[in-house]
Amino acid sequence: MFKELADAVITCKNDVVTAAVEKARSQGIEPAEIIEKGLAVGMNEVGVLFERGKLFLPHVMMAAGAMEAGVSLLEADLPKDAVSKKLGVIVNGTVEGDVHDIGKSIVSTMLQSAGFEVHDIGRDVPLQDFIDKIKETNADMVGMSALMTTTLPGQKEVIEMLKEQGLRDKVKVMVGGAPATENWAAKIGADCYAENASEAVTKAKELLL
């Protein structure tokens, strides 16, 4: 049944997902298990397929929408604190001077589907805006994407700004984007580097849970 739920998300179709959710409910499977062992597994697979070039951005967005439709069917059955309890608050954006945002949007969608509260602040984001949003949302983590070598230093600057304002110890920092690497993350003092959306979810869970 869990495979059927996961496969339903991969079809990207709301009606297929909701039918699979109803079937799982009728078999007495717990709502949390339907989400974690079925729908979320399918969403992860969608992320992997996207990274391999087998699916495109519209598919990912449709799959996320279909998963949300499935989750909303289950919300009434979930304990109230399970619905409101998020894994953590993440601010995510592409740094100033960089207008690429497809990869960043995928990361935001995947993190949201995994149960994080995500504030996607878009692309070409002034560095101070990252700090302001972190303060406003009391974020646990900030994700910064840079797709050009020239905008990469923006990631380092935000970390320096966090230190200056006494926030660095409270906020985990994840960096990503084509020119970013593990070595770059270590050099600028980030907590982690994520190569793709699936890895971003894994690392966020490792750092925040």
BAMAR-495385 format. One line per field, with one value per residue: x, y, z of N, C-alpha, C, O in turn. Coordinates in pm, whole numbers, plus 50000, padded with zeros to 5 digits. Layout:
BAMAR-495385
nxx [X_...]
nyy [Y_...]
nzz [Z_...]
caxx [X_...]
cayy [Y_...]
cazz [Z_...]
cxx [X_...]
cyy [Y_...]
czz [Z_...]
oxx [X_...]
oyy [Y_...]
ozz [Z_...]
//
This chain:
BAMAR-495385
nxx [50083_50198_50379_50203_50089_50315_50377_50151_50188_50402_50277_50178_49914_49623_49376_49449_49620_49449_49263_49425_49496_49245_49194_49400_49329_49088_49182_49270_49516_49741_49715_49957_50147_50067_50137_50418_50541_50439_50333_50540_50765_50719_50732_50999_51114_51025_51180_51435_51405_51368_51618_51765_51686_51461_51210_51033_51025_50744_50621_50718_50605_50334_50326_50383_50156_49962_50037_49987_49710_49645_49742_49578_49337_49380_49418_49214_49201_49439_49621_49574_49811_49993_49943_50001_50258_50570_50875_51077_51180_51256_51434_51464_51646_51769_52080_52165_52196_52174_51965_51865_51632_51510_51619_51636_51366_51269_51401_51280_51014_51045_51143_50926_50733_50843_50783_50878_50853_50859_50998_51013_51205_51256_51439_51753_51797_51839_52106_52063_51795_51774_51861_51668_51435_51495_51496_51232_51079_51184_51368_51511_51696_51884_51872_52081_52115_52337_52408_52605_52953_53025_52832_52857_53014_52822_52694_52884_52897_52645_52667_52867_52723_52528_52687_52779_52544_52483_52345_52436_52482_52230_52116_52118_52316_52274_52421_52410_52403_52537_52826_52899_53052_53145_53387_53385_53170_53275_53490_53371_53236_52981_52708_52639_52653_52445_52391_52170_51804_51697_51910_51924_51696_51757_51990_51892_51719_51904_52046_51855_51683]
nyy [49879_50122_50160_50198_50441_50608_50580_50698_50970_51018_51010_51262_51342_51473_51335_51066_51045_51119_50913_50694_50761_50753_50479_50370_50471_50336_50088_50108_50222_50427_50786_50941_50756_50708_50950_50976_50727_50677_50903_51102_50957_50912_51178_51236_51067_51189_51420_51308_51204_51441_51559_51388_51453_51332_51416_51730_52079_52167_51918_51857_52060_51998_51745_51811_51961_51762_51593_51762_51778_51518_51513_51705_51574_51407_51561_51614_51378_51363_51405_51715_51856_51736_51828_52101_52098_52166_52064_52245_52589_52740_52976_53053_53134_53293_53447_53802_53961_53740_53573_53321_53070_52818_52573_52644_52684_52425_52303_52442_52352_52075_52071_52178_51983_51783_51856_52088_52434_52665_52964_53108_53343_53423_53529_53698_53833_54093_54102_54183_54133_53860_53841_54001_53851_53616_53704_53793_53558_53396_53197_52865_52783_52890_52886_52928_53001_53013_53066_53156_53223_53479_53566_53409_53499_53636_53454_53407_53663_53693_53508_53634_53862_53747_53666_53914_54020_53863_53626_53393_53154_53060_52997_52764_52718_52657_52599_52618_52550_52577_52662_52622_52421_52141_52212_52490_52554_52475_52650_52904_52877_52765_52547_52328_52183_52137_51931_51879_51879_51659_51592_51826_51811_51584_51673_51897_51775_51626_51832_51977_51810]
nzz [50000_50077_49871_49663_49734_49719_49446_49342_49400_49232_48985_48968_48980_49120_49164_49155_49372_49588_49573_49636_49896_50025_49998_50153_50401_50439_50487_50737_50794_50972_50969_50990_50910_50649_50534_50595_50521_50275_50096_50130_50062_49792_49703_49751_49563_49332_49343_49302_49043_48905_48937_48783_48536_48439_48503_48486_48597_48608_48661_48913_49068_49029_49145_49409_49466_49440_49647_49862_49844_49915_50180_50298_50308_50517_50738_50921_51060_51190_51499_51662_51735_51571_51320_51333_51423_51314_51153_51165_51109_50807_50617_50279_49987_49680_49638_49627_49309_49157_48942_48913_48989_48981_49084_49352_49410_49385_49599_49812_49782_49824_50087_50220_50167_50316_50569_50685_50782_50543_50427_50140_49994_49743_49445_49362_49605_49834_50067_50334_50356_50398_50663_50791_50744_50876_51140_51161_51130_51318_51244_51212_51036_50747_50399_50124_49785_49509_49179_49022_48996_49059_49237_49453_49682_49830_49995_50192_50300_50422_50629_50779_50853_51013_51225_51319_51418_51628_51578_51470_51617_51662_51423_51164_50869_50530_50219_49858_49500_49165_49154_49416_49675_49889_50005_49978_50144_50391_50408_50431_50662_50675_50778_50627_50294_50019_49745_49591_49583_49727_49890_50035_50197_50351_50485_50621_50801_50949_51075_51216_51360]
caxx [50000_50285_50434_50093_50079_50433_50360_50043_50249_50488_50192_50152_49770_49549_49272_49516_49670_49338_49205_49517_49484_49117_49209_49485_49245_48987_49253_49306_49654_49748_49742_50099_50220_50031_50216_50563_50592_50383_50336_50671_50859_50693_50782_51145_51145_51003_51301_51545_51378_51391_51762_51821_51634_51348_51089_51063_50973_50597_50586_50749_50502_50208_50337_50371_50014_49888_50067_49913_49569_49637_49763_49461_49233_49414_49440_49108_49227_49566_49613_49588_49950_50070_49922_50066_50399_50660_51009_51165_51150_51368_51429_51538_51645_51887_52145_52161_52272_52153_51821_51826_51558_51440_51672_51598_51222_51254_51444_51173_50899_51078_51151_50788_50668_50900_50727_50936_50786_50957_50972_51093_51207_51275_51572_51815_51754_51938_52158_51998_51660_51788_51870_51537_51337_51533_51448_51084_51017_51255_51407_51612_51795_51873_51927_52120_52156_52409_52433_52716_53072_53030_52737_52891_53056_52703_52668_52982_52860_52529_52719_52934_52618_52467_52781_52779_52418_52466_52243_52495_52468_52089_52067_52202_52332_52292_52449_52400_52417_52638_52967_52923_53106_53168_53503_53342_53086_53365_53574_53295_53177_52841_52689_52635_52635_52356_52409_52039_51690_51685_52017_51888_51600_51832_52082_51811_51672_52020_52088_51749_51603]
cayy [50000_50240_50180_50252_50583_50676_50582_50793_51104_51026_51039_51407_51367_51485_51232_50937_51053_51118_50777_50605_50797_50698_50333_50342_50499_50230_49970_50134_50269_50555_50902_50980_50656_50733_51064_50955_50607_50671_51026_51168_50872_50944_51313_51225_51004_51294_51504_51233_51198_51576_51582_51305_51502_51248_51498_51873_52161_52160_51790_51865_52146_51922_51637_51875_51995_51636_51547_51850_51736_51396_51547_51780_51474_51338_51655_51600_51257_51373_51479_51859_51903_51678_51914_52230_52081_52163_52014_52359_52703_52764_53085_53004_53232_53306_53571_53924_53960_53610_53562_53180_53022_52689_52478_52692_52658_52280_52278_52492_52261_51947_52092_52197_51852_51698_51896_52211_52560_52729_53100_53128_53488_53451_53536_53831_53884_54172_54021_54222_54072_53728_53865_54052_53741_53523_53764_53800_53424_53319_53079_52773_52759_52969_52822_53029_52946_53102_52988_53216_53242_53620_53591_53317_53568_53680_53353_53434_53790_53671_53441_53739_53948_53671_53673_54052_54050_53766_53526_53276_53033_53016_52967_52678_52773_52562_52666_52533_52616_52514_52680_52591_52286_52111_52291_52630_52562_52468_52770_53023_52850_52719_52418_52219_52209_52037_51928_51877_51897_51543_51605_51940_51760_51494_51752_51980_51687_51593_51949_52037_51716]
cazz [50000_50081_49736_49581_49770_49662_49300_49312_49400_49112_48868_48974_48961_49246_49183_49180_49509_49685_49571_49709_50038_50072_50005_50269_50520_50454_50537_50877_50812_51045_50882_50991_50829_50507_50490_50605_50452_50140_50017_50136_49986_49651_49676_49743_49435_49231_49348_49240_48898_48851_48930_48674_48409_48394_48522_48475_48706_48624_48723_49057_49129_49028_49245_49542_49482_49460_49783_49955_49839_49995_50320_50349_50338_50641_50849_51022_51138_51263_51625_51632_51743_51460_51201_51350_51459_51199_51189_51185_51022_50716_50519_50163_49879_49594_49682_49546_49184_49091_48912_48894_49107_48965_49183_49486_49427_49408_49738_49900_49770_49887_50233_50267_50162_50422_50699_50737_50749_50455_50379_50019_49973_49601_49384_49364_49736_49907_50178_50459_50359_50461_50807_50837_50741_50983_51265_51158_51140_51420_51168_51264_50930_50625_50280_50024_49657_49418_49058_48949_49079_49103_49347_49562_49805_49906_50099_50298_50364_50510_50750_50857_50909_51123_51338_51371_51488_51736_51541_51405_51698_51664_51288_51080_50735_50422_50091_49740_49371_49079_49189_49558_49700_50031_50048_49990_50265_50507_50407_50476_50794_50667_50847_50530_50152_49959_49599_49525_49674_49817_49990_50121_50296_50442_50570_50711_50909_51034_51152_51297_51440]
cxx [50087_50345_50327_50076_50194_50419_50253_50099_50332_50405_50160_50003_49695_49453_49332_49564_49556_49271_49292_49509_49355_49126_49291_49408_49148_49050_49304_49449_49652_49781_49889_50183_50192_50119_50365_50614_50540_50406_50475_50776_50844_50749_50934_51189_51127_51126_51419_51528_51402_51541_51828_51770_51518_51214_51131_50990_50821_50552_50606_50643_50367_50210_50322_50226_49930_49913_49990_49765_49548_49648_49640_49345_49253_49418_49337_49133_49353_49544_49644_49733_50035_50058_50005_50217_50485_50798_51105_51128_51274_51339_51517_51532_51773_51948_52143_52250_52249_52004_51776_51745_51487_51487_51629_51450_51194_51291_51335_51054_50924_51085_51011_50716_50718_50853_50790_50847_50887_50910_51066_51090_51251_51420_51623_51780_51865_51977_52091_51859_51663_51784_51733_51434_51367_51480_51296_51020_51078_51305_51516_51726_51774_51940_51959_52173_52232_52448_52548_52833_53075_52937_52766_52933_52939_52670_52758_52941_52743_52574_52789_52831_52548_52555_52776_52656_52384_52365_52305_52475_52327_52041_52166_52205_52359_52319_52439_52412_52537_52783_53000_52972_53114_53282_53466_53260_53174_53446_53499_53225_53029_52830_52685_52621_52543_52366_52275_51928_51676_51788_51985_51793_51672_51917_52004_51761_51786_52055_51982_51673_51690]
cyy [50126_50269_50241_50402_50663_50689_50683_50936_51123_51051_51187_51440_51365_51369_51096_50933_51042_50980_50681_50632_50739_50546_50296_50365_50386_50101_49991_50177_50408_50670_50940_50884_50675_50845_51028_50840_50595_50797_51091_51089_50900_51079_51314_51168_51104_51385_51438_51230_51334_51598_51500_51349_51421_51320_51644_51951_52155_52031_51796_51947_52073_51810_51694_51911_51871_51583_51631_51813_51611_51424_51616_51686_51412_51431_51641_51480_51265_51442_51626_51906_51849_51765_52041_52216_52069_52118_52129_52468_52736_52882_53042_53107_53225_53443_53681_53913_53835_53589_53417_53134_52889_52589_52515_52664_52511_52245_52322_52396_52130_51960_52106_52062_51761_51741_52020_52330_52642_52868_53124_53276_53525_53456_53680_53904_53966_54099_54055_54159_53932_53745_53907_53940_53639_53575_53759_53664_53340_53187_52997_52754_52857_52890_52930_52961_53053_53020_53044_53239_53383_53648_53504_53390_53619_53583_53378_53561_53773_53604_53544_53829_53878_53677_53811_54081_53947_53656_53394_53147_52977_52964_52879_52737_52662_52639_52565_52616_52561_52537_52646_52446_52265_52198_52437_52649_52563_52597_52892_53001_52815_52584_52302_52272_52100_52045_51934_51880_51781_51552_51719_51894_51673_51575_51840_51898_51653_51709_51997_51941_51646]
czz [50000_49943_49645_49607_49708_49511_49258_49306_49273_48986_48857_48961_49094_49268_49214_49326_49610_49689_49651_49860_50097_50090_50129_50399_50546_50506_50681_50900_50877_50951_50875_50906_50681_50452_50484_50519_50309_50061_50014_50059_49836_49613_49666_49608_49320_49224_49279_49087_48833_48834_48818_48537_48354_48411_48516_48584_48719_48691_48874_49129_49136_49133_49385_49569_49510_49601_49885_49959_49923_50144_50378_50380_50476_50762_50960_51113_51223_51397_51596_51637_51630_51336_51216_51376_51333_51246_51219_51085_50939_50624_50402_50051_49796_49618_49578_49422_49101_49068_48887_49014_49092_49071_49324_49513_49453_49552_49835_49901_49843_50040_50293_50272_50273_50561_50761_50700_50671_50412_50261_49984_49831_49555_49388_49494_49802_50036_50311_50471_50420_50614_50863_50845_50850_51117_51272_51184_51252_51361_51238_51165_50817_50513_50177_49899_49580_49296_48976_49045_49137_49220_49469_49691_49890_50019_50219_50375_50461_50640_50839_50926_51026_51248_51404_51456_51595_51708_51495_51484_51696_51530_51212_50939_50635_50293_49977_49614_49297_49123_49335_49572_49851_50085_50069_50119_50390_50521_50464_50611_50790_50739_50750_50388_50099_49807_49526_49630_49773_49929_50087_50232_50400_50539_50667_50829_51004_51128_51251_51387_51545]
oxx [50056_50360_50357_50052_50173_50445_50263_50062_50332_50456_50120_49969_49703_49447_49275_49552_49564_49228_49241_49513_49357_49073_49257_49420_49128_48982_49370_49499_49572_49866_49941_50277_50281_50170_50430_50717_50589_50489_50522_50866_50943_50806_50991_51286_51203_51170_51494_51623_51449_51586_51932_51806_51479_51118_51247_50905_50771_50456_50524_50595_50294_50110_50257_50177_49840_49821_49936_49703_49448_49575_49601_49263_49158_49421_49369_49093_49373_49457_49730_49775_50138_50152_50070_50293_50472_50833_51203_51055_51383_51233_51630_51426_51870_51878_52121_52362_52299_51926_51663_51784_51412_51405_51591_51412_51106_51221_51303_51000_50837_51040_50982_50646_50646_50879_50760_50776_50990_50797_51183_50985_51280_51509_51546_51739_51975_51893_52065_51811_51568_51713_51688_51356_51275_51426_51239_50918_51033_51286_51600_51837_51662_52049_51874_52263_52195_52514_52586_52812_53122_52959_52708_52892_52956_52625_52714_52950_52742_52527_52773_52848_52513_52507_52769_52662_52273_52307_52234_52452_52307_51939_52283_52108_52453_52247_52457_52427_52629_52860_53117_52938_53094_53274_53510_53279_53150_53467_53558_53162_52959_52930_52721_52583_52561_52351_52265_51955_51646_51759_52016_51807_51651_51917_52045_51761_51767_52090_52014_51605_51641]
oyy [50225_50384_50326_50480_50770_50795_50745_51014_51231_51108_51235_51555_51268_51312_51018_50831_50965_50934_50597_50540_50682_50491_50202_50288_50344_50016_49905_50169_50494_50655_50968_50926_50659_50837_51047_50852_50514_50800_51131_51148_50910_51096_51385_51214_51103_51423_51503_51251_51342_51649_51538_51291_51436_51290_51678_51896_52140_52031_51748_51909_52084_51785_51633_51894_51875_51533_51578_51815_51598_51367_51591_51714_51372_51384_51654_51480_51186_51528_51656_51986_51907_51776_52085_52310_51974_52132_52110_52444_52756_52889_53000_53162_53161_53544_53658_53862_53824_53586_53394_53157_52850_52528_52429_52626_52476_52169_52251_52364_52079_51871_52053_52032_51672_51672_52055_52327_52683_52885_53157_53330_53641_53397_53773_54020_53915_54042_53966_54134_53890_53673_53857_53933_53582_53498_53725_53655_53229_53080_53050_52716_52902_52836_53013_52877_53171_52917_52988_53270_53405_53742_53523_53348_53643_53625_53370_53566_53832_53639_53541_53867_53942_53691_53823_54157_53943_53598_53294_53041_52859_52896_52915_52800_52584_52735_52445_52738_52506_52441_52642_52360_52357_52250_52500_52746_52640_52647_52972_53091_52833_52516_52190_52386_51983_52153_51987_51884_51803_51523_51711_51935_51688_51550_51858_51944_51651_51688_52052_51984_51563]
ozz [49933_49903_49561_49515_49651_49454_49152_49218_49213_48889_48751_48935_49170_49377_49291_49394_49706_49795_49725_49941_50206_50187_50202_50495_50660_50562_50738_51012_50840_50863_50767_50839_50597_50340_50381_50452_50230_49969_49908_49997_49763_49505_49583_49548_49224_49116_49207_49013_48719_48732_48764_48435_48238_48341_48538_48655_48831_48768_48952_49236_49235_49200_49471_49681_49593_49667_49983_50065_49994_50225_50492_50467_50542_50876_51078_51230_51315_51408_51514_51554_51596_51258_51121_51353_51257_51363_51291_50989_50993_50562_50422_50022_49834_49618_49459_49428_48989_49163_48845_49128_49181_49139_49404_49624_49531_49618_49930_50006_49913_50112_50400_50370_50319_50659_50875_50600_50725_50367_50280_49949_49802_49615_49413_49494_49823_50105_50392_50582_50486_50684_50966_50940_50910_51196_51376_51254_51278_51419_51311_51201_50792_50529_50147_49904_49583_49309_48873_49162_49249_49296_49576_49799_50010_50125_50334_50498_50569_50748_50961_51041_51126_51360_51526_51553_51647_51800_51484_51425_51724_51521_51197_50894_50650_50262_49996_49620_49357_49128_49372_49490_49930_50196_50165_50192_50483_50632_50537_50665_50890_50759_50785_50365_50132_49748_49415_49751_49890_50045_50206_50347_50520_50660_50782_50943_51126_51244_51357_51481_51621]
//
